[in-house]
Amino acid sequence: MPALFAMMVMAATLAFLPILIKQILESTFIDKDQSLMQTAALTIIALFIIRGVAGYISIFTVNKATRKLGIDLRLDFFNKLLTLPVNHYSHLNKNNEIDALISNINQISQSTSRYITVITQDSLTIIGLIICTLYLNQEFSLLLLLVTSFVLLVTQMTRSHLNNPNQRSLLTSKNLTQHLLQSIAHHRKIRIDGGQMYESQRLGKISETIYHAEMQQAIVRAITIPASQIITALILTAVIYMIALQVINGALNLHEVGALISVVLLLIMPIQRIAGIPKQLEHDQKIIETIFSFLDQASEQNTGVISIPHISGKLVFEQVRFCSDAQASPILNHINFTVKPGEVTVFTGYTAGEKNALINLILHLQQPTSGRILLDDHPLAEIQLNNLHANIAMVTKDDYLLDEKIAGNIAYGTMRCANEAKITTAAHASHAMEFIRHMPDGLQTQIGKGGTTINQQQFRQLAIARALVKNTPILILDEIFIVHEESNSGNLLLALEKLMQNRTTLIFNQYIPQLKKVDRIVVLENGCTTESLKGPNNSQTKQ
């Protein structure tokens, strides 16, 4: 409402301007009254001050509203992004779709502000100027209304002809690109067979076709632009002629003519801006369709219906097979193993794709193509996702800050309600407190960009502390153990041993870590479980 009121004030001030111009001309050339002329001039200045204040309110409120629209769109985009099926992320990363979507949202937010301002403010301005013309001269106002509509129609037709791309030219350009790429791909064959001249001639013919298509477009432009200028000149001539006739017949005075001419001049810019809106909307429509087609994608479906209050941590894979659309052969094939509650199992020999697929299946972020996975003898697909994820903690090698403060990194997400005593206990158990106590603000120290820098081992200690606070029956360790670091990370190993106590632990590592307890070693090869061995201190058995 404040924006609409401000726009109405702006339109009213502009519509009142021709009346003041009439007053100045009348007081100057007819009444020769200097005081009236000064009053009218001061009123014009006051009008522009009021218009400036109204313009500020209008721009501020419209931009505030459209920026909120941008925030809502970004939030919808972020929420959708965080709930998409896992297989969508590789596609997004490859095609830079995320950058493009954020850029499109920013563009639409700015465009919406422009459209609201132009359509509302310029429409009110045109209406106000026509009302002003009715007050000045009723006959001329009817002519002006007719002329305004005709000028809008001519402007729109001219822009549509000039801006519409030639379809033939686009197709020919695409054809030229395809032939060029083909020539590059088969350059050896072309050179060996001496086909350079032939290829050059063929591409030259395609280029000539583009030339003829562009010339047709140039002819259209050459006809359209002068024609529109002639039509506009005829319209202006007709308006001037009508004004001149009324002056000759005594129906109009000099001051009235000046006021009417000022109305015509003030109408030009709003008409041009409104005429350009359809073409801009046509361009932005494609961007809007792209944004909403992304938002309309199906989110990850939570098919689980049961909630297990106390999970012991027994995990069973029965003939699990997993295939990906991007790969012909299965990533995982006939996976069979059982992890008992509290067991420590090391997975090794895998590829990155096999490891990620196995972890995603355990977290139920992806579903097996065939076979089934059981958790405490319940099918994994039937367990509610929130319940499943609440019972699994994961420590990875990735150095990534989840929050700007140390305490926020330890008590993250659903653990925000953890009290400081619990966070401090976890920090001590992970040996993170050894470096936290030297921080300027302790647990409330800002880390990362703009804050205190921490190293890889400290990142991992915070991740271990986070897992301790979560206190889950199942633990996944993703390539935490690194050979060249192990000799210098005794505290890290101690913290991991503490974390693994009484938990079903799944360790993904390319070598067998030197831990006190390893119950089982699962070797993956070509997507299959080729060996299942007991820990290094026990006898080995084939599976």
JODA-V135231 format. One record per residue. N is the residue number from 1. RES is the residue in three letters. PHI is phi as a letter, one per 30 degrees, with the letter a starting at -180 (NA if undefined). OMEGA is omega in whole degrees, -180 to 180 (none if undefined). D_CENTER is the distance of its C-alpha to the mean C-alpha in whole Angstrom. Layout:
n: (N/N)
res: (RES/RES)
phi: (PHI/PHI)
omega: (OMEGA/OMEGA)
d_center: (D_CENTER/D_CENTER)
This chain:
n: (1/2/3/4/5/6/7/8/9/10/11/12/13/14/15/16/17/18/19/20/21/22/23/24/25/26/27/28/29/30/31/32/33/34/35/36/37/38/39/40/41/42/43/44/45/46/47/48/49/50/51/52/53/54/55/56/57/58/59/60/61/62/63/64/65/66/67/68/69/70/71/72/73/74/75/76/77/78/79/80/81/82/83/84/85/86/87/88/89/90/91/92/93/94/95/96/97/98/99/100/101/102/103/104/105/106/107/108/109/110/111/112/113/114/115/116/117/118/119/120/121/122/123/124/125/126/127/128/129/130/131/132/133/134/135/136/137/138/139/140/141/142/143/144/145/146/147/148/149/150/151/152/153/154/155/156/157/158/159/160/161/162/163/164/165/166/167/168/169/170/171/172/173/174/175/176/177/178/179/180/181/182/183/184/185/186/187/188/189/190/191/192/193/194/195/196/197/198/199/200/201/202/203/204/205/206/207/208/209/210/211/212/213/214/215/216/217/218/219/220/221/222/223/224/225/226/227/228/229/230/231/232/233/234/235/236/237/238/239/240/241/242/243/244/245/246/247/248/249/250/251/252/253/254/255/256/257/258/259/260/261/262/263/264/265/266/267/268/269/270/271/272/273/274/275/276/277/278/279/280/281/282/283/284/285/286/287/288/289/290/291/292/293/294/295/296/297/298/299/300/301/302/303/304/305/306/307/308/309/310/311/312/313/314/315/316/317/318/319/320/321/322/323/324/325/326/327/328/329/330/331/332/333/334/335/336/337/338/339/340/341/342/343/344/345/346/347/348/349/350/351/352/353/354/355/356/357/358/359/360/361/362/363/364/365/366/367/368/369/370/371/372/373/374/375/376/377/378/379/380/381/382/383/384/385/386/387/388/389/390/391/392/393/394/395/396/397/398/399/400/401/402/403/404/405/406/407/408/409/410/411/412/413/414/415/416/417/418/419/420/421/422/423/424/425/426/427/428/429/430/431/432/433/434/435/436/437/438/439/440/441/442/443/444/445/446/447/448/449/450/451/452/453/454/455/456/457/458/459/460/461/462/463/464/465/466/467/468/469/470/471/472/473/474/475/476/477/478/479/480/481/482/483/484/485/486/487/488/489/490/491/492/493/494/495/496/497/498/499/500/501/502/503/504/505/506/507/508/509/510/511/512/513/514/515/516/517/518/519/520/521/522/523/524/525/526/527/528/529/530/531/532/533/534/535/536/537/538/539/540/541/542/543)
res: (MET/PRO/ALA/LEU/PHE/ALA/MET/MET/VAL/MET/ALA/ALA/THR/LEU/ALA/PHE/LEU/PRO/ILE/LEU/ILE/LYS/GLN/ILE/LEU/GLU/SER/THR/PHE/ILE/ASP/LYS/ASP/GLN/SER/LEU/MET/GLN/THR/ALA/ALA/LEU/THR/ILE/ILE/ALA/LEU/PHE/ILE/ILE/ARG/GLY/VAL/ALA/GLY/TYR/ILE/SER/ILE/PHE/THR/VAL/ASN/LYS/ALA/THR/ARG/LYS/LEU/GLY/ILE/ASP/LEU/ARG/LEU/ASP/PHE/PHE/ASN/LYS/LEU/LEU/THR/LEU/PRO/VAL/ASN/HIS/TYR/SER/HIS/LEU/ASN/LYS/ASN/ASN/GLU/ILE/ASP/ALA/LEU/ILE/SER/ASN/ILE/ASN/GLN/ILE/SER/GLN/SER/THR/SER/ARG/TYR/ILE/THR/VAL/ILE/THR/GLN/ASP/SER/LEU/THR/ILE/ILE/GLY/LEU/ILE/ILE/CYS/THR/LEU/TYR/LEU/ASN/GLN/GLU/PHE/SER/LEU/LEU/LEU/LEU/LEU/VAL/THR/SER/PHE/VAL/LEU/LEU/VAL/THR/GLN/MET/THR/ARG/SER/HIS/LEU/ASN/ASN/PRO/ASN/GLN/ARG/SER/LEU/LEU/THR/SER/LYS/ASN/LEU/THR/GLN/HIS/LEU/LEU/GLN/SER/ILE/ALA/HIS/HIS/ARG/LYS/ILE/ARG/ILE/ASP/GLY/GLY/GLN/MET/TYR/GLU/SER/GLN/ARG/LEU/GLY/LYS/ILE/SER/GLU/THR/ILE/TYR/HIS/ALA/GLU/MET/GLN/GLN/ALA/ILE/VAL/ARG/ALA/ILE/THR/ILE/PRO/ALA/SER/GLN/ILE/ILE/THR/ALA/LEU/ILE/LEU/THR/ALA/VAL/ILE/TYR/MET/ILE/ALA/LEU/GLN/VAL/ILE/ASN/GLY/ALA/LEU/ASN/LEU/HIS/GLU/VAL/GLY/ALA/LEU/ILE/SER/VAL/VAL/LEU/LEU/LEU/ILE/MET/PRO/ILE/GLN/ARG/ILE/ALA/GLY/ILE/PRO/LYS/GLN/LEU/GLU/HIS/ASP/GLN/LYS/ILE/ILE/GLU/THR/ILE/PHE/SER/PHE/LEU/ASP/GLN/ALA/SER/GLU/GLN/ASN/THR/GLY/VAL/ILE/SER/ILE/PRO/HIS/ILE/SER/GLY/LYS/LEU/VAL/PHE/GLU/GLN/VAL/ARG/PHE/CYS/SER/ASP/ALA/GLN/ALA/SER/PRO/ILE/LEU/ASN/HIS/ILE/ASN/PHE/THR/VAL/LYS/PRO/GLY/GLU/VAL/THR/VAL/PHE/THR/GLY/TYR/THR/ALA/GLY/GLU/LYS/ASN/ALA/LEU/ILE/ASN/LEU/ILE/LEU/HIS/LEU/GLN/GLN/PRO/THR/SER/GLY/ARG/ILE/LEU/LEU/ASP/ASP/HIS/PRO/LEU/ALA/GLU/ILE/GLN/LEU/ASN/ASN/LEU/HIS/ALA/ASN/ILE/ALA/MET/VAL/THR/LYS/ASP/ASP/TYR/LEU/LEU/ASP/GLU/LYS/ILE/ALA/GLY/ASN/ILE/ALA/TYR/GLY/THR/MET/ARG/CYS/ALA/ASN/GLU/ALA/LYS/ILE/THR/THR/ALA/ALA/HIS/ALA/SER/HIS/ALA/MET/GLU/PHE/ILE/ARG/HIS/MET/PRO/ASP/GLY/LEU/GLN/THR/GLN/ILE/GLY/LYS/GLY/GLY/THR/THR/ILE/ASN/GLN/GLN/GLN/PHE/ARG/GLN/LEU/ALA/ILE/ALA/ARG/ALA/LEU/VAL/LYS/ASN/THR/PRO/ILE/LEU/ILE/LEU/ASP/GLU/ILE/PHE/ILE/VAL/HIS/GLU/GLU/SER/ASN/SER/GLY/ASN/LEU/LEU/LEU/ALA/LEU/GLU/LYS/LEU/MET/GLN/ASN/ARG/THR/THR/LEU/ILE/PHE/ASN/GLN/TYR/ILE/PRO/GLN/LEU/LYS/LYS/VAL/ASP/ARG/ILE/VAL/VAL/LEU/GLU/ASN/GLY/CYS/THR/THR/GLU/SER/LEU/LYS/GLY/PRO/ASN/ASN/SER/GLN/THR/LYS/GLN)
phi: (NA/e/d/d/d/d/d/d/d/d/d/d/d/d/d/d/d/e/d/d/d/d/d/d/d/d/d/d/c/c/d/h/c/d/d/d/d/d/d/d/d/d/d/d/d/d/d/d/d/d/d/d/d/d/d/d/d/d/d/d/d/d/d/d/d/d/d/d/d/d/d/d/d/d/d/d/d/d/d/d/d/d/c/d/e/e/d/d/d/d/d/d/d/d/c/h/d/d/e/d/d/d/d/d/d/d/d/d/d/d/d/d/e/d/d/d/d/d/d/d/d/d/d/d/d/d/d/d/d/d/d/d/d/e/d/d/a/d/d/d/d/d/d/d/d/d/d/d/d/d/d/e/d/d/d/d/d/d/d/d/d/d/c/d/d/d/d/d/d/d/d/d/d/d/d/d/d/d/d/d/d/d/d/d/d/c/d/d/d/d/d/d/d/i/c/d/d/d/d/d/d/d/d/d/d/d/d/d/d/d/e/d/d/d/d/d/d/d/d/d/d/d/d/d/d/d/d/d/d/d/d/d/d/d/d/d/d/d/d/d/d/d/d/d/d/d/d/d/d/i/d/b/c/e/d/d/d/d/d/d/d/d/d/d/d/d/d/d/d/e/d/d/d/d/d/d/d/e/d/d/d/d/d/d/d/d/d/d/d/d/d/d/d/d/d/d/d/d/d/d/d/c/d/d/b/c/b/c/d/b/c/d/j/d/b/b/c/b/h/d/b/b/c/b/d/d/b/d/d/d/d/b/b/h/d/b/a/b/c/d/e/i/d/c/c/c/c/b/i/d/c/d/d/d/d/d/d/d/d/d/d/d/d/h/d/b/c/d/d/a/i/b/b/c/b/h/i/c/e/e/d/c/d/d/e/d/d/d/d/d/c/b/c/b/c/c/d/d/c/b/d/c/a/d/c/d/d/d/d/d/c/c/i/d/c/e/d/d/d/d/d/d/d/d/d/d/d/d/d/d/i/d/d/d/c/d/d/c/d/d/b/h/d/c/d/d/b/j/d/i/b/d/d/b/c/e/d/d/e/d/d/d/d/d/d/d/d/d/d/d/h/c/d/c/b/c/c/c/h/d/d/b/e/d/c/d/d/c/b/e/d/d/d/d/d/d/e/d/d/d/d/i/b/d/c/c/c/c/a/d/b/d/d/d/c/d/b/b/d/a/b/c/c/c/b/h/i/c/d/d/b/b/c/d/d/e/c/c/d/c/b/d/c)
omega: (178/-180/-180/179/179/178/177/177/179/179/-179/180/179/180/-180/-177/178/179/177/176/176/-180/179/-180/-180/-180/-179/-171/-177/-178/-176/-178/-176/-179/177/180/179/179/180/180/178/178/177/178/179/178/-178/174/177/179/179/178/179/178/178/-180/-179/-179/-178/-176/179/179/177/-180/-178/176/174/175/177/178/180/179/179/179/176/180/-180/180/178/-179/-178/-178/179/172/-173/-175/177/-171/179/178/180/-178/-176/-172/-179/-177/-179/178/-178/-179/178/178/179/179/177/-178/-179/178/179/-179/-180/177/-179/-179/-180/-179/-176/-175/-176/-174/-179/176/178/179/179/179/180/-180/177/176/177/179/176/179/-177/-176/-174/-180/-179/-180/177/177/-179/178/179/-179/-180/179/-178/179/176/-180/-179/180/-180/180/-180/-179/180/178/-176/-173/180/-180/178/-177/180/179/179/-180/-180/177/177/179/178/179/-180/180/178/179/178/180/179/-178/-176/-175/-179/-180/-179/-179/-180/-178/178/-177/-177/-178/-179/180/179/179/-179/179/176/178/178/179/177/178/177/179/-179/179/179/178/176/177/179/178/178/178/-179/179/-172/-175/177/-180/179/178/179/180/179/179/179/179/179/178/179/179/-180/-180/179/178/-180/179/-179/176/-179/-179/178/-179/-180/174/-178/-177/178/177/179/179/-179/178/178/176/-180/-179/-180/-179/-172/-176/178/179/-180/-179/180/179/-179/-177/-177/180/178/178/179/179/-177/179/180/179/179/179/178/-179/-175/173/175/-179/-179/178/-179/176/177/-178/176/-176/-177/-179/-177/178/-179/-177/-178/-180/179/176/177/-177/-177/172/-179/177/-176/177/-179/179/177/179/-176/-174/-176/-179/-180/175/175/-174/177/178/179/170/178/176/-179/178/178/-179/173/-177/178/175/-178/178/-173/167/-180/180/180/-180/-178/179/-178/179/179/178/179/179/-178/172/171/-178/179/176/175/-175/179/179/-179/172/-175/178/174/175/-176/-177/-178/-180/178/-176/-179/179/179/-176/178/-178/179/172/-176/176/-177/180/-175/176/-175/179/178/-180/-178/-179/180/-180/179/177/179/179/-172/173/-177/-180/-180/-177/-179/-179/-175/180/180/179/-179/179/179/179/177/-177/180/-177/177/-179/179/176/-180/-178/178/179/-176/-178/178/-179/-180/-180/175/178/-179/-178/-179/180/-179/180/176/-176/-176/-178/179/173/-177/177/176/179/177/178/178/178/178/178/-180/172/-176/178/-179/-178/175/176/-174/175/177/-176/-180/-172/-172/179/-168/-178/-177/-176/180/179/179/178/178/179/179/177/178/-179/-175/-175/175/177/169/-172/177/-177/175/-176/-177/171/-177/-178/-179/-180/179/-175/169/-176/-171/177/179/-180/177/178/-178/177/-178/173/-176/180/172/-171/172/180/-174/-179/-178/178/-179/179/175/177/none)
d_center: (29/30/28/30/33/32/31/35/36/35/36/39/40/39/41/44/44/46/49/49/50/52/54/54/56/58/59/59/61/63/64/64/63/61/60/58/56/55/54/52/50/50/48/46/45/44/42/40/40/39/36/35/34/33/30/29/29/27/25/24/24/22/19/19/19/16/14/15/13/10/11/11/8/6/9/9/6/8/11/11/10/13/15/14/18/18/19/15/14/16/15/11/13/15/13/11/8/6/6/6/3/2/6/6/6/8/10/11/11/14/15/16/18/20/21/22/24/26/26/28/30/31/32/34/35/37/38/40/41/43/44/46/47/49/50/52/53/52/53/51/48/48/48/45/43/44/44/40/39/41/39/35/36/37/34/32/34/34/31/30/33/32/28/28/28/31/30/33/32/29/30/33/30/29/32/33/30/31/35/34/32/35/37/35/35/39/40/43/44/44/46/48/49/49/47/45/47/46/43/43/45/42/39/41/42/38/38/41/39/36/38/40/37/36/39/39/36/38/41/38/37/41/42/39/39/43/43/40/42/46/44/43/46/48/46/47/51/51/50/52/55/55/55/58/60/59/60/63/64/64/61/59/59/58/56/54/53/52/50/49/48/45/44/43/42/39/38/37/34/32/34/32/28/29/30/27/24/24/24/20/19/20/18/15/16/15/11/11/13/10/8/11/12/10/10/14/14/17/17/19/22/25/28/30/33/35/35/37/38/40/39/41/39/41/39/40/38/40/40/36/35/31/30/27/26/25/29/32/34/33/31/34/37/40/39/41/42/43/42/44/43/43/44/42/41/40/38/38/38/35/32/29/28/31/30/26/27/30/28/25/28/30/27/27/23/25/28/31/32/35/37/37/36/38/37/41/42/39/37/33/31/33/32/30/27/27/30/30/27/30/32/31/30/29/29/28/28/25/25/22/22/21/22/23/27/29/30/26/26/29/29/25/23/26/29/28/31/33/36/36/40/38/35/38/40/37/37/41/41/38/40/37/39/41/38/37/40/40/36/37/35/36/34/32/31/28/27/24/23/25/27/30/30/31/32/31/34/33/29/31/34/31/29/33/33/30/32/35/34/32/36/35/37/35/34/32/32/30/32/33/37/37/40/41/39/41/45/43/41/44/42/39/41/43/40/39/42/42/39/40/43/44/40/39/38/36/36/34/36/37/40/42/42/45/45/48/47/45/46/45/43/41/41/39/39/38/36/39/41/44/46/46/48/49/48/50/53/54/55/53/52/51/49)
